[in-house]
Amino acid sequence: MNTVAALPWAAAPRDRRLGRARALVLVWLATTVCTSLVMPGLGLADEPRPLWVALGALGIVAVTVASAGAVHGAVTPWTPAGTRRAWTLALVLTTVASVALVGPVAGGRWATWAWVGAGVVGIAPLLVTWRWVVVVASVCAAVSVVVAGAVGGSPVQALVVTGGIGLFVAAVNWAPVWMWALLLDADAGRDARARLAAGEERLRFARDVHDLLGHSLTVIALKAELVVRLPAGDPAVRDEAAQIQRLATTALAEVRQAVHAYRSVDLHEEVAAVRQVLDSVGVRCTVVGEAADVPPDTAARLAPVLREAVTNVLRHSRATWCRVEVRVDPEGGAAAASASGFATLTVRNDGVDTRVADAHSSGLDGLAARLADAGGSLRVERLGDEFLLRASVPVPRVVPAAPGADAP
């Protein structure tokens, strides 16, 4: 099979740019397939026998329909392999049948079947490897020469049409399909980079947890074995048990501290990392506002929201741009009495996947609940082809110390 048809994609790409590229390739190939009707059609116009006009038209239309189906499968990798094979087999059978149906049409005046053979050679690179293209071209050229000699035509002319023009059309058809295959590879690479970035972050956190717990758990295991060996009434049992308790408590505190640090990434650094990740996968990222102005406690609540939002951009859409806006609104009527205002994070992107039924992902649902507990809110909505996420968190009011409060 050809490179495109052998690609292991099982679903249509959701990127609208890929959809437009595929449509352009199909239009290009449809033009060449339609030529398979025009040039042999000139032979039909020059055929005085009505019976052969009808038989020739039947053969030409059959080959054209089979060619269109085979070409469509070639640039539609998510088409089932069985369907592609069926169209290819139909093309082979209709081409063989066309030798008898089209060969005698306008015999000696127009190389009708030679143009049919040229059309078959022209789409061969989309269906088989170039090694087999040479075989197909040789067979079609030989059949064209034999047909031309049998009906009183020019074998040289038939050879030039089927072999020369057919191979030229093959090269012209192969170029856009080759570029289409590169686009599919690039799209798959973008998804792979996104998965790799997420995997590397999980491995980094796993290594941190291992470094924290590895030593402590080893010591706890050794001391537990020692306790088992000691006699029940030995005073050292109580001391060893107390040490095991202290080690376990210390290890638990270290893990909690590591998780808190992981979840409390500086929002300014998180925005910079998000921009770098999106740019690396071809999503144009625009940042508005200054994340450094958000107080640390409030920023710690918004950072997980930003991570989850960008994860959804990478996993559940085919966005071409993403806009991240961070701002701190001053105190207003909606602000709570204990807050000096609200910090708002807005993430907006295009490329909504219409097949996703729910606006919230499971991760966003959990974040919405945590923001609600802190007096904040999370809102997501679709605006046509765009997806909007807006998270708001109250900024704690800073109460100035009373004059002389620190005086003795």
FENCOR-V766583 format. One line per field, one symbol per residue. burial: b if it has 16 or more other C-alpha atoms within 10 Angstrom, else e. Layout:
burial = ???
//
This chain:
burial = bbbbbeeeeeeebbbeebeeebeebbeebbebbebbbebbbebbeebeeeebbebbbbbbebbbbbbbbbbbbbbbbbbeeeebeebbebbbebbebbbebbbbbbbeebbbbbbbbbbbbbbbbbbbeeeebbebbbbbbbbbbbbbbebebbbebbbbbbbbbbbbbbbbbbebbbebbebbeebeebeebbeeeeeeeeeeeeeebeebbeebbebbeebbeebeeeeeeeeebeebbebbeebbeebeeebeebeeeeebbbbbebbeebbebbeebebbbebeeebeebeeebbbbbbbbbbbbbbebbebbbbbbbbbbbbbeebeeebbeebbbbbbbbbbbbbbbeeeeeebeeebeebbeebeeebbbbebeeeeebbbbbbbbbbbeeeeeeeeeeee
//
